[in-house]
Amino acid sequence: MKKRVTFADIAKYTGFSKTTISRFFNNPDSLTLENQEIIQKALKDLNYQENKLGKILASGQSEFIGVLIPNLYLNYYAEMLDLILATYEKYGFKFIVFPGNSSAEADRKYIHELLAYQIEGLIVLSSSMPSQELAQLNIPVVAIEREAKAISSVDTDNAVGGRLAAQRLLEDQCDFYIHINVDVDPESPTYKRITSFEDYLKERNQTPAIYKCVSGNSYHELQENFKSIFEDIESQFDPDKVKGVFLANDTYANLFLNQIIRKYGHLPDTYKLIGFDGTAASAEAIVGITTVAQKKEEMIEKAMDILLEQIHQSKQRRPQNPSAPVHIQVDPVLIARQTA
């Protein structure tokens, strides 16, 4: 078995002391660029493999970031997680991911586990735990698209998104306007999708039907749920009138579209559909779904900027934490396809 290269081996090869080699790994900026280059060349020549566990134990810095994210059967969360993981190439942080949102108690258990790994920060998309409790963790934390009064956050401007959907359906001259969603907490930023959609239409003498009835803890359960929702809408509204349906996300829009196709074999002119999020589910559906697209890449970039600043400050001898949480909103855009 090949002997592991040690700090003593690197020191002997370069002529530096072991203290200097240690400084290279823990505080490289304390060395001149010339000496950094000498050590980097030695690492390559000696085929050195860093002992990550040893570095964690020595420095207390794990390079791990925890992620609490709701179910991945909704396309939005799957794509957001993919974008979070992709930031490794730019920032070098690794991620420990737990599925949140089942209950506050479950999220507390996950966070307890994450803290045991000495995570350097936390990204929270699940909404089970109040932000006041997350703020008490005393670690860098940023929220995405959830209640975040007490912590920093990045959200889509959901009010703009709701208006964009209402405007588009009005342009299609629908006879009825319908919104389908879960029973959203009014403290959640996504609640504004409902209120702005409703307000915009009421200001123009249209009263939308608001369905807060979506439920299901798996994709299969959602399918069954949308079968019932579709049957209910078919029985309540005049089949010859145009129904404009704004759904809370692209996964829901795709499920609703599938129910229409199963019954009619095509998308009839009596249905206009708009989803939300701008995920692959809208682009790759059997009929391209019009959607209010979140700028997900920009949101993740801004969330990482906020988190990294907090991490940087936490490592200073005299951290200068912001006096108030930072809240950033990113405007969505409407992507028009065949359904509206």
C-alpha positions as CSV (number, residue, x, y, z in Angstrom):
1,M,0.0,0.0,0.0
2,K,1.3,3.4,-1.0
3,K,2.2,5.6,2.1
4,R,0.1,8.6,2.6
5,V,1.9,11.9,2.1
6,T,2.1,13.9,5.3
7,F,2.9,17.5,6.2
8,A,6.3,16.4,7.2
9,D,6.9,14.9,3.7
10,I,5.8,18.2,2.1
11,A,8.0,20.2,4.5
12,K,11.0,18.0,3.7
13,Y,10.4,18.3,-0.1
14,T,10.0,22.1,-0.1
15,G,12.4,23.0,2.7
16,F,9.7,24.8,4.6
17,S,8.7,24.1,8.2
18,K,5.6,22.0,9.0
19,T,4.1,25.2,10.5
20,T,4.4,26.9,7.1
21,I,2.7,23.9,5.4
22,S,-0.1,24.0,7.9
23,R,-0.6,27.7,7.2
24,F,-0.8,27.0,3.5
25,F,-3.9,24.8,4.1
26,N,-5.6,26.8,6.8
27,N,-4.7,30.4,5.8
28,P,-3.0,30.4,2.4
29,D,-3.2,34.2,2.1
30,S,-0.6,34.5,5.0
31,L,2.0,33.2,2.6
32,T,3.6,34.9,-0.4
33,L,2.3,33.9,-3.8
34,E,5.8,32.5,-4.6
35,N,5.7,30.2,-1.6
36,Q,2.1,29.1,-2.3
37,E,3.2,28.1,-5.8
38,I,6.2,26.2,-4.5
39,I,3.9,24.2,-2.1
40,Q,1.3,23.7,-4.8
41,K,4.0,22.2,-7.1
42,A,5.1,19.9,-4.3
43,L,1.6,18.6,-3.7
44,K,1.4,17.7,-7.4
45,D,4.8,16.1,-7.5
46,L,4.1,14.1,-4.4
47,N,0.6,13.2,-5.5
48,Y,-0.8,14.5,-2.2
49,Q,-4.4,13.7,-1.2
50,E,-5.8,16.0,1.4
51,N,-7.2,14.5,4.5
52,K,-10.5,16.2,4.7
53,L,-11.6,14.7,8.0
54,G,-8.3,15.8,9.6
55,K,-8.8,19.3,8.3
56,I,-12.3,19.4,9.7
57,L,-11.1,18.3,13.1
58,A,-8.2,20.7,13.1
59,S,-10.0,23.8,11.9
60,G,-13.7,23.2,12.8
61,Q,-14.6,24.2,9.2
62,S,-16.4,21.4,7.4
63,E,-17.1,23.1,4.0
64,F,-20.6,21.5,4.4
65,I,-23.8,23.5,3.9
66,G,-27.1,21.9,5.0
67,V,-30.2,22.0,2.8
68,L,-33.8,21.5,3.9
69,I,-36.0,21.1,0.9
70,P,-39.6,19.9,0.5
71,N,-40.6,16.9,-1.6
72,L,-38.8,16.4,-4.9
73,Y,-41.9,15.2,-6.9
74,L,-42.6,18.9,-7.5
75,N,-40.4,19.8,-10.4
76,Y,-39.5,23.2,-9.0
77,Y,-37.8,21.8,-5.9
78,A,-35.9,19.2,-7.9
79,E,-34.6,21.8,-10.2
80,M,-33.7,24.2,-7.3
81,L,-31.8,21.4,-5.6
82,D,-29.9,20.6,-8.8
83,L,-28.9,24.3,-9.1
84,I,-27.8,24.4,-5.5
85,L,-25.6,21.3,-5.9
86,A,-24.1,22.8,-9.1
87,T,-22.6,25.7,-7.1
88,Y,-19.9,23.3,-5.8
89,E,-17.9,24.1,-9.0
90,K,-17.9,27.8,-8.2
91,Y,-17.7,27.9,-4.4
92,G,-16.4,24.5,-3.3
93,F,-19.0,23.8,-0.7
94,K,-20.5,20.4,-0.3
95,F,-24.1,19.8,0.6
96,I,-26.0,17.6,3.0
97,V,-29.6,17.4,2.0
98,F,-32.7,16.4,4.0
99,P,-36.3,16.4,2.8
100,G,-38.1,18.9,4.9
101,N,-41.7,20.1,5.2
102,S,-43.2,17.0,6.7
103,S,-43.4,18.5,10.2
104,A,-41.5,21.0,12.3
105,E,-40.4,18.2,14.6
106,A,-38.9,16.3,11.7
107,D,-37.1,19.5,10.5
108,R,-35.7,20.0,14.0
109,K,-34.4,16.5,14.0
110,Y,-32.7,17.0,10.6
111,I,-31.1,20.3,11.7
112,H,-29.8,18.6,14.9
113,E,-28.2,16.0,12.6
114,L,-26.8,18.7,10.3
115,L,-25.3,20.6,13.2
116,A,-23.5,17.5,14.3
117,Y,-21.6,17.6,10.9
118,Q,-20.5,21.2,11.7
119,I,-22.2,22.7,8.7
120,E,-21.1,26.2,7.9
121,G,-24.5,27.4,6.8
122,L,-28.0,26.4,6.0
123,I,-30.3,26.8,3.0
124,V,-34.0,26.4,3.9
125,L,-36.8,25.9,1.4
126,S,-39.1,23.9,3.6
127,S,-41.6,25.9,5.6
128,S,-42.4,23.8,8.7
129,M,-40.2,25.7,11.2
130,P,-40.9,29.4,11.8
131,S,-38.1,31.7,10.8
132,Q,-37.8,33.0,14.4
133,E,-36.7,29.5,15.5
134,L,-34.2,29.2,12.6
135,A,-32.7,32.6,13.6
136,Q,-31.8,31.2,17.0
137,L,-29.6,28.5,15.5
138,N,-26.6,30.9,15.5
139,I,-25.4,29.7,12.1
140,P,-25.5,31.5,8.7
141,V,-28.9,30.7,7.2
142,V,-30.9,31.9,4.1
143,A,-34.4,31.0,3.1
144,I,-35.8,30.6,-0.4
145,E,-39.6,31.1,-1.1
146,R,-40.8,30.6,2.4
147,E,-41.8,32.7,5.4
148,A,-38.6,34.6,6.5
149,K,-39.3,37.5,8.8
150,A,-36.4,36.8,11.1
151,I,-33.8,35.5,8.5
152,S,-32.5,36.6,5.2
153,S,-34.3,35.4,2.1
154,V,-34.6,35.3,-1.7
155,D,-38.0,35.1,-3.3
156,T,-39.7,35.5,-6.6
157,D,-41.9,38.6,-6.7
158,N,-45.1,36.5,-6.4
159,A,-47.4,39.5,-6.6
160,V,-46.0,40.2,-10.1
161,G,-46.4,36.6,-11.0
162,G,-50.0,36.5,-10.0
163,R,-50.7,39.6,-12.1
164,L,-48.9,38.2,-15.1
165,A,-51.1,35.1,-15.0
166,A,-54.3,37.2,-14.6
167,Q,-53.3,39.5,-17.5
168,R,-52.7,36.7,-19.8
169,L,-56.0,34.9,-19.1
170,L,-57.8,38.2,-19.5
171,E,-56.2,38.6,-22.9
172,D,-57.6,35.1,-23.8
173,Q,-61.1,36.5,-22.9
174,C,-62.0,33.6,-20.6
175,D,-65.5,33.3,-19.2
176,F,-64.4,31.9,-15.9
177,Y,-61.2,32.4,-14.0
178,I,-60.0,29.7,-11.6
179,H,-56.9,29.3,-9.3
180,I,-55.8,25.9,-8.0
181,N,-53.5,25.7,-5.0
182,V,-52.8,24.2,-1.6
183,D,-54.1,26.0,1.5
184,V,-51.2,28.5,1.6
185,D,-50.1,30.1,4.8
186,P,-50.7,33.9,4.5
187,E,-47.2,34.5,5.9
188,S,-45.7,32.6,2.9
189,P,-44.5,34.8,0.0
190,T,-46.3,32.4,-2.4
191,Y,-49.6,33.5,-0.9
192,K,-49.3,36.7,-3.0
193,R,-49.8,34.5,-6.1
194,I,-53.3,34.0,-5.0
195,T,-54.1,37.5,-3.7
196,S,-52.6,39.4,-6.7
197,F,-54.3,37.1,-9.2
198,E,-57.6,37.6,-7.4
199,D,-57.3,41.4,-6.9
200,Y,-56.2,42.0,-10.5
201,L,-59.3,40.3,-11.8
202,K,-61.7,41.8,-9.3
203,E,-60.4,45.3,-10.3
204,R,-61.6,44.4,-13.8
205,N,-65.0,43.1,-12.7
206,Q,-64.1,39.5,-12.7
207,T,-64.4,37.2,-9.7
208,P,-62.2,34.1,-9.9
209,A,-63.0,30.8,-8.2
210,I,-60.2,30.0,-5.8
211,Y,-59.6,26.3,-5.1
212,K,-57.4,25.7,-2.1
213,C,-57.8,22.0,-2.2
214,V,-54.7,20.4,-3.5
215,S,-53.3,17.6,-1.3
216,G,-51.0,14.6,-1.6
217,N,-47.7,13.4,-0.3
218,S,-46.6,11.7,-3.5
219,Y,-46.9,12.2,-7.2
220,H,-49.4,9.3,-7.3
221,E,-51.6,10.9,-4.6
222,L,-51.5,14.2,-6.6
223,Q,-52.7,12.4,-9.7
224,E,-55.7,11.1,-7.9
225,N,-56.4,14.5,-6.3
226,F,-56.3,16.2,-9.7
227,K,-58.7,13.7,-11.1
228,S,-61.2,14.8,-8.5
229,I,-60.5,18.5,-9.0
230,F,-61.0,18.2,-12.8
231,E,-64.2,16.3,-12.4
232,D,-65.5,18.9,-10.0
233,I,-64.7,21.8,-12.4
234,E,-66.3,19.9,-15.3
235,S,-69.5,19.5,-13.3
236,Q,-69.6,23.1,-11.9
237,F,-68.8,25.2,-15.0
238,D,-70.6,25.4,-18.4
239,P,-68.7,23.0,-20.7
240,D,-69.1,25.4,-23.6
241,K,-67.6,28.4,-21.8
242,V,-63.8,29.2,-21.7
243,K,-62.2,28.4,-18.4
244,G,-59.0,30.1,-17.6
245,V,-57.1,28.1,-15.0
246,F,-54.0,29.4,-13.1
247,L,-52.2,26.7,-11.2
248,A,-49.8,27.1,-8.3
249,N,-46.9,25.4,-10.1
250,D,-46.0,23.6,-13.4
251,T,-46.3,20.1,-11.9
252,Y,-50.0,20.9,-11.0
253,A,-50.5,22.4,-14.5
254,N,-49.2,19.3,-16.1
255,L,-51.4,17.0,-14.0
256,F,-54.4,19.1,-14.8
257,L,-53.5,19.1,-18.5
258,N,-53.2,15.3,-18.4
259,Q,-56.8,15.0,-17.1
260,I,-58.1,17.2,-19.9
261,I,-56.2,15.2,-22.5
262,R,-57.5,11.9,-21.1
263,K,-61.1,13.1,-21.4
264,Y,-61.0,15.0,-24.7
265,G,-57.9,13.5,-26.5
266,H,-56.6,17.1,-27.0
267,L,-56.7,20.5,-25.4
268,P,-60.0,22.1,-26.3
269,D,-60.5,25.8,-26.8
270,T,-62.6,25.9,-23.7
271,Y,-59.5,25.5,-21.5
272,K,-56.6,28.0,-21.0
273,L,-53.9,27.0,-18.6
274,I,-51.0,28.8,-16.9
275,G,-48.5,27.2,-14.5
276,F,-45.8,28.7,-12.4
277,D,-42.1,28.2,-12.0
278,G,-40.8,27.8,-15.6
279,T,-39.6,24.2,-15.1
280,A,-39.0,21.4,-17.6
281,A,-42.5,20.1,-16.8
282,S,-44.0,23.1,-18.6
283,A,-41.8,22.9,-21.7
284,E,-41.9,19.1,-22.1
285,A,-45.6,18.5,-21.4
286,I,-47.7,16.8,-24.1
287,V,-48.9,20.4,-25.0
288,G,-46.5,23.2,-24.1
289,I,-47.7,24.9,-21.0
290,T,-47.7,28.7,-20.6
291,T,-46.0,29.5,-17.3
292,V,-44.8,32.3,-15.0
293,A,-41.2,31.5,-14.9
294,Q,-39.0,32.0,-11.8
295,K,-35.4,33.1,-12.5
296,K,-34.1,30.1,-10.6
297,E,-30.4,30.5,-11.5
298,E,-30.4,34.1,-10.4
299,M,-32.3,33.3,-7.1
300,I,-29.7,30.6,-6.2
301,E,-26.8,32.9,-7.0
302,K,-28.3,35.6,-4.8
303,A,-29.0,33.2,-2.0
304,M,-25.4,31.9,-2.1
305,D,-24.1,35.5,-2.1
306,I,-26.1,36.2,1.1
307,L,-25.0,32.9,2.8
308,L,-21.4,33.3,1.9
309,E,-21.3,36.8,3.3
310,Q,-22.7,35.5,6.5
311,I,-20.2,32.7,6.6
312,H,-17.4,35.1,5.9
313,Q,-18.5,37.4,8.8
314,S,-18.9,34.4,11.1
315,K,-15.2,33.6,10.7
316,Q,-14.0,37.1,11.6
317,R,-12.7,37.9,15.0
318,R,-15.2,40.7,15.2
319,P,-18.2,39.7,13.0
320,Q,-20.2,42.5,11.5
321,N,-23.5,40.9,11.1
322,P,-26.3,43.0,9.4
323,S,-28.6,44.7,11.8
324,A,-31.6,43.3,9.9
325,P,-32.2,40.3,7.6
326,V,-31.7,40.9,3.9
327,H,-34.7,40.2,1.7
328,I,-34.3,40.1,-2.1
329,Q,-37.1,39.7,-4.6
330,V,-36.5,38.6,-8.2
331,D,-39.1,39.5,-10.9
332,P,-40.6,36.5,-12.8
333,V,-41.3,36.5,-16.5
334,L,-44.2,35.0,-18.5
335,I,-43.3,32.3,-21.0
336,A,-46.2,31.9,-23.5
337,R,-46.8,28.5,-25.1
338,Q,-49.8,26.6,-26.5
339,T,-52.1,26.5,-23.4
340,A,-52.7,30.2,-23.1
